[in-house]
Amino acid sequence: MNLPHKLLVERLTNHSQALALPLGRRVGQPGHDVARDYLLKQMKRIDLKPFRNDSFELCYELPHPNGGKLTTFTNLVGVIPGRDRALPPILLGAHYDSVIDAPCVDDNATSVAHNLVLASHYALQPLERDLIIAFFDAEEPPFFLGKTMGSRRFVEDYCESMRFAAVIVTDLVGHDANPTDFGLPDTVGTLLPHLKKLVAVMGSESDATFPGIVEDAARKPKGLRVFSTLHRYIGQVSDHAAFAKAGHPFLFLSCGQSRYYHTPQDTMDWINFDKLADITCYIADLVERIDATPADADHTPADPFDTEIRMLKKALGPIAITGIRATGFQIPESREDLDAFIKKVIDGKLP
């Protein structure tokens, strides 16, 4: 992606600000309509093509989980046609609703913003295959994982006969990471502030080509600390869940839940737009590497343990590894060791 960093930051900031509505984007509230209209305007400006028929809006009507009132929900989905439309497409997805009546910038305006920027870029420089841009409705509670969840409705209603080259979903990618969110001791974050640039990539095990792509793309953004981890260690925490359940190859990127998650303090003030710009470039590199993958490549699921460990060591750096070993943490040497470590994280039994 050849957009100058300063201009990239400016565009990410502007889109995020436009969606950072004081009253939020909660389903059924006025801010939700404002956000939807803004996205429709941007999708038309970019000159995306409707995914189905003549509208970006994929509406569905279902009883609200709270009270049963019939409610209309709206996914927004467009396509940038590729040079060979017979190839399996790539999908970039993020939810645009908010959980509370507050700006909710990191959750998930920043992800929507970078997908708008990426859509603008690839509309001018199309890929070999189609690129689908999807803004999902109703990701937040009380809809999460239920039949009203926008990504679930998209997968179940439109994707039964589809085969994706990759689905890339993002959530909570705008803030500086706290290493404790990834199971590392609190002292690591204090001693090594560069780890604020951590971002996790889940799902590389869903396609044998992904581990190499995820690792190779991570070499380019100098400030970003990217590491890979299994989806089962994190679970169904966002819109990738429906695609994973349906067996589609996917990658999910996140900086984890942090101190302002689902609070009114999730505003523009705590977003690191330089980091968000680096993540946007990283996603662009992922997209282009996946797009260039030969059609006859092996796409069967594969355990990416070796890739995970190499990326973890690189993300931490030698000084960090030496420091955290003093706290009792050891770099796992097998999948079994890593499983045991993750269990300690979940059980709260780290040193």
C-alpha positions in Angstrom: 0.0 0.0 0.0 1.7 3.1 -1.2 -0.3 5.8 0.6 2.0 8.2 2.5 1.8 7.5 6.3 0.6 11.0 7.2 -2.2 10.9 4.7 -3.2 7.4 5.8 -3.4 8.6 9.4 -5.5 11.5 8.3 -8.0 9.4 6.5 -8.3 6.9 9.3 -8.8 9.7 11.8 -11.5 11.3 9.6 -13.5 8.1 9.1 -13.2 7.2 12.8 -14.3 10.7 13.9 -17.3 10.6 11.6 -18.4 7.3 13.3 -17.5 8.4 16.9 -21.0 9.7 17.6 -21.6 10.9 21.1 -24.8 8.9 21.3 -23.3 5.8 19.7 -24.4 3.5 16.9 -26.6 1.1 18.9 -29.2 -0.9 16.9 -32.5 0.9 17.0 -31.1 4.3 18.0 -30.7 7.4 15.8 -26.9 7.2 15.8 -27.1 3.8 14.1 -29.0 5.3 11.2 -26.4 8.1 11.0 -23.6 5.6 10.8 -25.4 3.5 8.2 -26.0 6.5 6.0 -22.4 7.6 6.3 -21.2 4.2 5.2 -23.6 4.0 2.3 -22.3 7.4 1.2 -18.7 6.3 1.4 -19.4 3.0 -0.4 -21.0 4.9 -3.3 -18.2 7.4 -3.4 -15.6 4.6 -3.6 -17.8 3.1 -6.4 -18.2 -0.3 -4.8 -20.6 -2.6 -6.6 -23.5 -4.1 -4.6 -22.9 -7.6 -3.4 -26.5 -8.6 -4.3 -29.0 -6.9 -6.7 -28.8 -3.1 -6.8 -28.3 -2.1 -3.1 -25.5 -2.4 -0.6 -28.1 -2.9 2.1 -28.8 -6.6 3.0 -31.7 -6.1 5.4 -33.3 -8.8 7.5 -36.2 -8.6 10.0 -36.2 -10.7 13.1 -37.6 -10.5 16.7 -35.4 -8.6 19.0 -33.7 -10.9 21.6 -34.9 -8.5 24.4 -38.7 -8.4 24.2 -39.3 -10.0 20.9 -40.2 -6.9 19.0 -39.8 -7.3 15.2 -36.6 -5.4 14.3 -35.0 -4.5 11.0 -31.2 -5.0 10.8 -28.9 -4.0 8.0 -25.6 -5.5 6.8 -23.8 -3.3 4.2 -21.9 -5.3 1.6 -20.1 -4.2 -1.5 -17.6 -5.7 -4.0 -14.6 -4.5 -5.9 -14.6 -6.8 -9.0 -11.3 -8.6 -9.6 -9.6 -9.3 -12.9 -10.6 -12.9 -12.7 -14.1 -13.2 -11.1 -14.0 -17.0 -11.2 -11.4 -17.0 -8.4 -12.5 -17.4 -4.8 -12.9 -13.8 -3.3 -11.3 -12.2 -0.3 -13.6 -10.6 2.3 -12.8 -7.8 4.7 -15.3 -7.5 7.5 -16.0 -5.5 10.6 -19.1 -4.6 12.6 -20.4 -1.0 12.7 -22.8 -1.1 15.6 -21.9 -0.1 19.2 -22.7 -1.8 22.5 -23.7 1.4 24.4 -24.8 4.9 23.6 -21.2 6.3 23.4 -18.6 6.9 20.7 -17.2 3.3 20.9 -14.3 4.3 18.6 -12.1 1.2 19.2 -15.2 -1.0 19.2 -15.4 -0.8 16.3 -15.2 2.5 14.4 -11.4 2.1 13.8 -11.9 -1.3 12.0 -14.6 0.2 9.8 -12.3 3.1 9.1 -9.4 1.0 7.9 -11.7 -1.1 5.7 -13.0 2.1 4.0 -9.4 3.2 3.4 -8.5 -0.3 2.0 -11.6 -0.2 -0.2 -10.7 3.2 -1.6 -7.2 1.8 -2.4 -8.3 -1.4 -4.1 -11.0 0.3 -6.1 -8.2 2.1 -7.9 -5.9 -0.9 -8.0 -8.1 -4.0 -8.3 -6.9 -7.4 -7.2 -6.8 -10.6 -9.3 -9.9 -11.8 -7.5 -13.0 -10.0 -6.1 -12.6 -8.1 -2.8 -15.8 -8.0 -0.7 -16.2 -5.2 1.8 -18.7 -6.1 4.6 -19.9 -3.9 7.4 -21.9 -6.1 9.8 -24.8 -5.1 11.9 -25.8 -6.4 15.4 -22.5 -7.8 16.6 -22.8 -6.5 20.1 -24.9 -7.9 23.0 -27.7 -8.8 23.1 -27.3 -10.1 19.5 -23.8 -11.6 19.9 -23.6 -15.1 18.5 -27.4 -15.3 18.2 -29.5 -15.6 15.1 -29.8 -11.8 14.7 -26.1 -11.3 14.6 -25.2 -9.6 11.3 -22.2 -11.8 10.3 -24.1 -14.9 11.1 -27.0 -13.9 9.0 -24.6 -13.0 6.1 -22.9 -16.4 6.3 -26.1 -18.5 6.6 -28.2 -16.5 4.2 -25.7 -15.7 1.4 -22.6 -17.9 1.7 -23.7 -21.5 1.6 -22.5 -22.0 -1.9 -19.5 -19.6 -1.7 -15.8 -20.5 -1.3 -13.6 -17.7 0.1 -9.8 -17.4 -0.5 -9.8 -15.7 2.9 -12.1 -13.8 5.3 -10.2 -11.1 7.3 -12.1 -9.7 10.3 -10.9 -7.0 12.7 -12.1 -5.8 16.0 -10.5 -3.6 18.7 -7.4 -2.7 16.6 -7.0 1.0 17.5 -5.6 1.1 21.0 -2.1 0.4 22.4 -2.1 -3.1 23.7 -1.6 -4.1 27.3 0.6 -7.3 27.3 -1.5 -8.7 30.1 -4.3 -9.0 27.7 -2.2 -11.6 25.9 -1.3 -13.5 29.0 2.1 -11.9 29.6 3.1 -10.8 33.1 2.3 -7.1 34.0 6.0 -6.4 34.5 6.6 -7.1 30.8 4.5 -4.1 29.8 6.2 -1.9 32.3 9.7 -2.8 31.3 9.1 -3.0 27.6 6.7 -0.2 26.4 7.3 -1.1 22.7 5.0 -4.1 23.3 2.1 -1.6 23.1 2.4 -2.2 19.4 1.3 -5.8 19.8 -1.5 -7.1 17.5 -2.7 -10.7 17.5 -3.6 -12.7 14.4 -5.9 -15.7 14.9 -7.0 -18.4 12.5 -3.8 -19.0 10.5 -4.4 -22.7 11.1 -7.5 -22.6 8.9 -5.4 -22.7 5.7 -2.0 -24.2 5.1 -0.9 -21.1 3.2 -1.7 -18.7 6.0 1.1 -19.2 8.5 3.8 -18.2 5.9 1.7 -15.3 4.7 1.0 -14.0 8.2 4.7 -14.2 9.1 6.1 -12.8 5.9 3.8 -9.8 6.0 4.8 -9.1 9.5 8.4 -8.3 8.5 7.3 -5.1 6.7 5.8 -2.8 9.3 8.8 -1.9 11.4 7.0 -0.7 14.5 4.3 -3.3 14.6 4.7 -6.4 16.8 2.6 -9.1 15.2 2.1 -12.5 16.7 0.0 -15.5 15.6 -2.1 -17.7 17.8 -4.7 -20.4 17.4 -8.3 -19.5 17.2 -9.3 -22.0 19.9 -7.1 -20.1 22.4 -9.2 -17.0 21.9 -12.6 -18.3 20.8 -15.7 -16.8 19.2 -15.2 -13.2 20.2 -16.3 -11.3 17.1 -17.6 -11.6 13.5 -15.1 -14.3 12.5 -17.1 -16.8 14.5 -19.8 -17.5 11.9 -17.2 -17.9 9.1 -15.1 -20.2 11.3 -18.1 -22.4 12.2 -18.9 -22.7 8.5 -15.4 -23.9 7.7 -14.2 -20.8 5.7 -10.5 -19.9 5.9 -10.2 -16.8 8.1 -7.9 -14.5 9.9 -9.0 -12.4 12.9 -6.9 -9.4 14.0 -7.3 -7.7 17.4 -5.3 -5.9 20.1 -7.4 -7.4 22.8 -9.9 -6.0 25.3 -8.4 -3.3 27.4 -9.3 -0.7 30.0 -11.9 1.2 28.0 -13.6 -1.8 26.4 -17.4 -1.3 26.4 -17.2 2.0 28.4 -18.0 5.6 27.6 -14.3 6.3 27.7 -13.8 4.5 24.3 -13.3 7.8 22.5 -10.9 9.2 20.0 -8.5 10.2 22.8 -7.0 6.8 23.4 -6.6 5.6 19.8 -3.1 5.3 18.4 -3.7 6.2 14.8 0.0 5.6 13.9 -0.4 2.0 15.0 -3.7 1.8 13.2 -2.0 2.9 10.0 0.6 0.2 10.4 -2.1 -2.4 10.9 -3.9 -1.1 7.8 -0.7 -1.6 5.8 -0.2 -5.0 7.3 -3.7 -6.1 6.2 -3.1 -4.8 2.7 0.0 -6.9 2.6 -2.0 -10.0 3.8 -4.6 -9.3 1.1 -2.1 -9.0 -1.7 -0.2 -12.1 -0.6 -3.4 -14.1 -0.4 -4.5 -12.8 -3.8 -1.2 -13.9 -5.3 -1.4 -17.4 -3.9 -1.4 -20.0 -6.7 -4.7 -21.8 -7.2 -3.2 -25.2 -6.8 -1.6 -24.4 -3.4 -2.4 -26.7 -0.4 -5.3 -25.1 1.5 -5.9 -27.8 4.1 -5.8 -26.7 7.7 -2.4 -27.1 9.4 -0.9 -26.5 12.8 1.2 -23.3 12.7 3.0 -24.0 16.0 6.5 -23.3 14.6 5.3 -20.0 13.0 3.6 -19.0 16.3 6.8 -19.4 18.3 9.0 -17.6 15.8 6.6 -14.7 15.7 6.2 -14.6 19.5 10.0 -14.4 19.9 10.3 -11.7 17.3 7.4 -9.7 18.8 8.9 -9.9 22.3 12.5 -9.4 21.3 15.5 -11.0 23.1 15.6 -8.5 26.0 11.9 -9.2 26.7 12.4 -13.0 26.6 15.3 -12.7 29.0 13.4 -10.5 31.3 10.2 -12.5 31.5 12.1 -15.8 32.0 13.1 -14.3 35.3 9.4 -14.2 36.2 9.0 -17.9 35.5 7.7 -17.7 32.0 9.3 -20.1 29.5 8.8 -20.1 25.7 6.9 -23.3 24.9 8.7 -25.9 22.9 5.7 -27.9 21.8 2.0 -27.6 21.2 1.4 -29.4 24.4 3.6 -26.9 26.3 1.7 -24.0 24.7 -1.7 -25.6 25.6 -0.5 -25.9 29.2 0.6 -22.3 29.2 -2.7 -21.1 27.8 -4.5 -23.1 30.5 -2.5 -21.3 33.1 -3.5 -18.0 31.6 -7.1 -18.9 31.6 -7.0 -20.2 35.2 -5.0 -17.1 36.3 -2.1 -19.2 37.5 0.8 -17.4 35.9 3.7 -16.4 38.2 
